[in-house]
């Protein structure tokens, strides 16, 4: 994996463009959904949102981001990268600026920080992205499956992602099978030896993150982080006058997030919102409350994270650029 031929300014421009495009798409989705409701009732429902509820939602989102940033630091320590917790947290939060890229691939910006500021090659850090994605998916699928089991609901919607996640977890725990697959792939194409060589290195790095205690710690942090967002959904529905139990909120949030991720659209836009509204109304929540809840939760989760990322991105850029110059001068 070669370094992208771009500097800090190019990354900033990309972040701004994706932010603007994603925000516009989100506004269009919200407008389309709003059009299906009764405008007067919808406005009345929105008026029930208090500043306290908004601040509480933002606080719960910070719990999520903090737990996942700590998980990222757990992974970087597992790879022996020697990055401090404050710096890892800075990189992780700044990476949220690229959340609204297709499949969140832009969040690989975190690897660029590690390369630019600390000299770690992509083949050494690529395992971080894989482990991060697997941990998020595992936590969301587990929350959804527990909720579905307790509510005796249908597992059809989550089944494909559950199977994929199970396979991914198995490969993370037993990376030697990934190494076999990489070798098989090279045997088939017989091209790009350097690329396949770096993939082998990446697989070896993933093996360092596959210890049982590290996987359990990462899963616990993931569950804490994502369940904080579940509490948001439950709290907002009840604050707006609706009725839903915590596991109904868990299924609505987790399944919609998984479905949104499966679309590979920027930030899961469209798929996540439609899924959450549909699942909330299925649990007996009125359409207006479901739409308002979905809108508020997405603002305080997705768009709050992007805003934080945009705010911390310039600082992260300055830090890694300065560190890179120091490292180059002392090399």
C-alpha positions as CSV (number, residue, x, y, z in Angstrom):
1,X,0.0,0.0,0.0
2,X,1.7,3.2,-1.1
3,X,1.2,6.6,0.4
4,X,-1.4,8.9,-1.1
5,X,0.1,11.6,-3.2
6,X,-1.5,14.4,-1.1
7,X,-0.6,16.6,1.7
8,X,-2.5,18.2,4.6
9,X,-4.3,20.7,2.3
10,X,-5.5,18.0,0.0
11,X,-6.9,16.1,2.9
12,X,-8.7,19.2,4.2
13,X,-10.2,19.9,0.8
14,X,-11.5,16.3,0.6
15,X,-13.0,16.5,4.1
16,X,-14.8,19.8,3.3
17,X,-16.2,18.5,0.0
18,X,-17.4,15.2,1.6
19,X,-18.9,17.1,4.5
20,X,-20.8,19.5,2.2
21,X,-22.0,16.7,0.0
22,X,-23.1,14.5,2.9
23,X,-24.9,17.3,4.6
24,X,-26.8,18.2,1.5
25,X,-27.8,14.6,1.0
26,X,-28.9,14.4,4.6
27,X,-31.0,17.5,4.2
28,X,-32.6,16.0,1.1
29,X,-33.4,12.7,2.9
30,X,-34.9,14.6,5.8
31,X,-37.0,16.8,3.6
32,X,-38.3,13.7,1.7
33,X,-39.2,11.9,4.9
34,X,-40.8,15.1,6.4
35,X,-43.0,15.3,3.3
36,X,-44.7,12.0,4.2
37,X,-45.8,13.3,7.6
38,X,-48.4,15.8,8.6
39,X,-46.5,19.1,8.8
40,X,-48.4,20.5,11.7
41,X,-48.0,17.4,13.9
42,X,-44.3,17.1,12.8
43,X,-43.6,20.7,13.9
44,X,-45.4,20.2,17.2
45,X,-43.3,17.1,17.8
46,X,-40.0,18.9,17.0
47,X,-41.0,21.6,19.4
48,X,-41.0,19.1,22.3
49,X,-37.2,18.7,22.0
50,X,-35.6,20.4,25.0
51,X,-32.0,21.7,25.2
52,X,-31.5,19.2,28.0
53,X,-32.3,16.3,25.7
54,X,-30.0,17.6,23.0
55,X,-27.1,18.1,25.5
56,X,-27.7,14.6,27.0
57,X,-27.6,13.1,23.5
58,X,-24.3,14.9,22.8
59,X,-22.9,13.7,26.1
60,X,-23.8,10.1,25.3
61,X,-22.2,10.4,21.9
62,X,-19.0,11.6,23.6
63,X,-19.1,8.4,25.7
64,X,-19.3,6.4,22.4
65,X,-16.4,8.3,20.8
66,X,-14.3,8.1,24.0
67,X,-14.8,4.3,24.3
68,X,-13.9,3.7,20.6
69,X,-10.9,6.0,20.8
70,X,-9.7,4.0,23.8
71,X,-10.2,0.9,21.8
72,X,-8.1,2.4,19.0
73,X,-5.3,3.0,21.5
74,X,-5.6,-0.6,22.7
75,X,-5.0,-1.7,19.2
76,X,-2.0,0.7,18.5
77,X,-0.4,-0.6,21.7
78,X,-1.0,-4.1,20.5
79,X,1.0,-3.3,17.4
80,X,3.7,-1.6,19.4
81,X,3.4,1.7,17.6
82,X,4.4,3.8,20.6
83,X,1.7,6.5,20.3
84,X,0.4,8.1,23.4
85,X,-3.3,8.0,24.4
86,X,-3.9,11.7,23.9
87,X,-2.3,11.6,20.4
88,X,-4.2,8.4,19.5
89,X,-7.4,10.1,20.6
90,X,-6.6,13.2,18.5
91,X,-6.1,11.0,15.4
92,X,-9.2,9.0,16.0
93,X,-11.5,12.0,16.5
94,X,-9.9,13.9,13.5
95,X,-10.6,10.8,11.4
96,X,-14.4,11.4,11.9
97,X,-14.0,14.3,9.5
98,X,-14.1,11.6,6.7
99,X,-17.0,9.6,8.1
100,X,-19.3,10.6,5.2
101,X,-17.1,9.0,2.6
102,X,-18.4,5.8,0.9
103,X,-18.0,2.9,3.3
104,X,-16.1,5.4,5.6
105,X,-12.9,4.6,3.7
106,X,-11.8,8.2,4.3
107,X,-11.3,7.3,7.9
108,X,-8.1,5.6,6.8
109,X,-6.8,9.1,7.2
110,X,-5.9,7.9,10.7
111,X,-3.2,5.7,9.1
112,X,-1.9,8.7,7.2
113,X,-1.4,10.4,10.6
114,X,0.6,7.5,11.9
115,X,2.7,7.4,8.7
116,X,3.3,11.1,8.5
117,X,3.9,11.8,12.2
118,X,5.5,8.5,13.3
119,X,6.9,6.8,10.3
120,X,4.8,3.7,10.4
121,X,4.1,2.2,7.0
122,X,0.6,1.3,5.8
123,X,1.4,-2.4,5.7
124,X,2.1,-2.2,9.5
125,X,-1.1,-0.2,10.4
126,X,-3.7,-1.5,7.9
127,X,-4.7,-4.1,10.5
128,X,-6.0,-1.2,12.7
129,X,-8.8,-0.4,10.2
130,X,-9.8,-4.0,9.9
131,X,-9.9,-4.5,13.6
132,X,-11.8,-1.2,14.1
133,X,-14.5,-2.2,11.6
134,X,-14.8,-5.7,13.0
135,X,-15.2,-4.5,16.5
136,X,-18.0,-2.0,15.6
137,X,-19.8,-4.6,13.5
138,X,-19.6,-7.2,16.1
139,X,-20.9,-4.9,18.9
140,X,-23.9,-3.7,16.7
141,X,-24.8,-7.2,15.5
142,X,-24.6,-8.6,19.1
143,X,-26.8,-5.8,20.4
144,X,-29.3,-6.4,17.6
145,X,-29.3,-10.2,18.2
146,X,-29.9,-9.9,21.9
147,X,-32.7,-7.4,21.3
148,X,-34.3,-9.6,18.7
149,X,-34.1,-12.6,20.9
150,X,-35.7,-10.8,23.9
151,X,-38.4,-9.3,21.7
152,X,-38.9,-12.6,19.8
153,X,-38.6,-10.6,16.5
154,X,-37.5,-11.7,13.1
155,X,-33.8,-12.1,12.6
156,X,-34.0,-12.0,8.7
157,X,-32.8,-8.4,8.4
158,X,-29.7,-8.9,10.4
159,X,-28.9,-12.5,9.4
160,X,-26.6,-11.7,6.4
161,X,-24.5,-9.2,8.3
162,X,-24.4,-11.5,11.3
163,X,-22.9,-14.3,9.1
164,X,-20.3,-11.9,7.6
165,X,-19.4,-10.5,11.0
166,X,-19.0,-14.0,12.4
167,X,-16.6,-14.9,9.5
168,X,-14.7,-11.7,10.0
169,X,-14.2,-12.4,13.7
170,X,-13.1,-15.9,12.9
171,X,-10.5,-14.7,10.5
172,X,-9.3,-12.0,13.0
173,X,-8.8,-14.7,15.6
174,X,-7.3,-17.1,13.1
175,X,-5.3,-14.8,10.7
176,X,-3.4,-17.7,9.3
177,X,-6.4,-18.5,7.1
178,X,-6.1,-14.9,5.8
179,X,-2.5,-15.5,5.0
180,X,-3.5,-18.7,3.1
181,X,-6.0,-16.7,1.1
182,X,-3.4,-14.0,0.3
183,X,-1.0,-16.7,-0.9
184,X,-3.8,-18.3,-3.0
185,X,-4.7,-14.9,-4.5
186,X,-1.1,-14.3,-5.6
187,X,-0.9,-17.8,-7.0
188,X,-4.0,-17.1,-9.2
189,X,-3.0,-13.6,-10.5
190,X,0.8,-14.0,-10.5
191,X,1.1,-10.2,-10.5
192,X,1.9,-7.3,-8.1
193,X,4.3,-9.2,-5.8
194,X,5.0,-6.1,-3.7
195,X,1.3,-5.6,-3.0
196,X,0.8,-9.2,-1.9
197,X,3.9,-9.0,0.1
198,X,2.6,-6.0,2.0
199,X,-0.7,-7.7,2.5
200,X,1.1,-10.6,4.1
201,X,2.8,-8.2,6.5
202,X,-0.7,-6.6,7.3
203,X,-2.1,-10.1,8.1
204,X,0.8,-10.7,10.4
205,X,0.1,-7.5,12.2
206,X,-3.6,-8.5,12.5
207,X,-2.4,-11.6,14.3
208,X,-1.0,-9.4,17.1
209,X,-4.4,-8.0,17.7
210,X,-6.1,-11.4,17.9
211,X,-5.3,-12.3,21.5
212,X,-8.4,-13.3,23.5
213,X,-7.9,-10.7,26.2
214,X,-7.5,-7.9,23.7
215,X,-10.5,-9.0,21.7
216,X,-12.6,-9.1,24.8
217,X,-11.5,-5.7,26.0
218,X,-12.2,-4.2,22.5
219,X,-15.6,-5.8,22.4
220,X,-16.5,-4.5,25.9
221,X,-15.4,-1.0,24.9
222,X,-17.5,-1.3,21.6
223,X,-20.6,-2.4,23.5
224,X,-20.3,0.4,26.0
225,X,-19.8,2.9,23.2
226,X,-22.7,1.8,21.0
227,X,-25.1,1.1,23.8
228,X,-24.7,4.7,24.8
229,X,-26.2,5.5,21.4
230,X,-29.0,3.0,22.0
231,X,-29.9,5.0,25.2
232,X,-30.2,8.1,23.0
233,X,-32.9,6.5,20.9
234,X,-34.8,5.3,24.0
235,X,-34.5,8.6,25.7
236,X,-35.5,10.8,22.8
237,X,-38.6,8.6,22.0
238,X,-39.8,8.9,25.6
239,X,-39.0,12.6,25.8
240,X,-41.2,13.2,22.8
241,X,-44.1,11.3,24.4
242,X,-43.6,7.9,22.7
243,X,-43.3,4.5,24.4
244,X,-40.6,2.0,23.7
245,X,-38.5,-0.3,25.9
246,X,-34.7,-0.2,25.8
247,X,-34.4,-3.4,23.7
248,X,-36.8,-2.1,21.2
249,X,-34.6,1.0,20.9
250,X,-31.6,-1.3,20.7
251,X,-33.0,-3.3,17.7
252,X,-34.1,-0.1,15.9
253,X,-30.7,1.6,16.3
254,X,-28.4,-1.4,15.8
255,X,-30.2,-3.0,12.8
256,X,-30.6,0.4,11.0
257,X,-26.9,1.1,11.5
258,X,-26.0,-2.3,10.1
259,X,-28.3,-1.8,7.2
260,X,-26.9,1.6,6.5
261,X,-23.3,0.3,6.6
262,X,-24.3,-2.5,4.2
263,X,-25.3,0.1,1.6
264,X,-21.7,1.5,1.5
265,X,-23.3,5.0,1.0
266,X,-21.5,8.0,2.7
267,X,-22.4,7.7,6.4
268,X,-25.1,5.2,5.6
269,X,-27.2,8.1,4.5
270,X,-30.7,7.1,3.5
271,X,-30.5,3.5,4.5
272,X,-29.9,4.2,8.1
273,X,-32.6,6.9,8.4
274,X,-35.3,4.9,6.5
275,X,-34.5,1.7,8.5
276,X,-34.6,3.5,11.9
277,X,-38.0,5.1,11.1
278,X,-39.4,1.8,9.9
279,X,-38.2,-0.1,12.9
280,X,-39.4,2.5,15.4
281,X,-42.9,2.6,13.9
282,X,-42.9,-1.2,13.9
283,X,-42.4,-1.0,17.7
284,X,-45.5,1.2,18.0
285,X,-43.9,4.6,17.9
286,X,-45.9,7.2,15.9
287,X,-44.4,8.2,12.5
288,X,-43.8,11.8,13.6
289,X,-42.0,10.8,16.7
290,X,-40.0,8.2,14.8
291,X,-38.9,10.7,12.2
292,X,-38.0,13.4,14.8
293,X,-36.1,10.8,16.9
294,X,-34.2,9.6,13.9
295,X,-33.3,13.1,12.8
296,X,-32.1,14.2,16.3
297,X,-30.1,11.0,16.8
298,X,-28.4,11.3,13.5
299,X,-27.5,14.9,14.1
300,X,-26.1,14.1,17.6
301,X,-24.2,11.0,16.4
302,X,-23.2,11.2,12.7
303,X,-23.0,14.9,12.2
304,X,-21.7,15.7,15.7
305,X,-18.8,13.3,15.0
306,X,-18.1,14.9,11.6
307,X,-18.2,18.4,13.2
308,X,-15.7,17.2,15.9
309,X,-13.5,15.7,13.3
310,X,-13.5,18.9,11.2
311,X,-12.7,20.8,14.3
312,X,-9.7,18.6,15.3
313,X,-8.4,17.9,11.8
314,X,-6.3,21.1,11.5
315,X,-4.6,20.4,14.9
316,X,-3.9,16.8,13.9
317,X,-2.5,18.0,10.6
318,X,-0.2,20.5,12.3
319,X,1.0,18.0,14.9
320,X,1.9,15.2,12.4
321,X,3.5,17.7,10.0
322,X,5.7,19.1,12.8
323,X,6.6,15.6,14.1
324,X,7.4,14.5,10.6
325,X,9.9,17.4,10.1
326,X,11.5,16.6,13.5
327,X,11.8,12.9,12.7
328,X,13.3,13.8,9.3
329,X,15.8,16.2,10.8
330,X,17.0,13.6,13.4
331,X,17.0,10.6,11.0
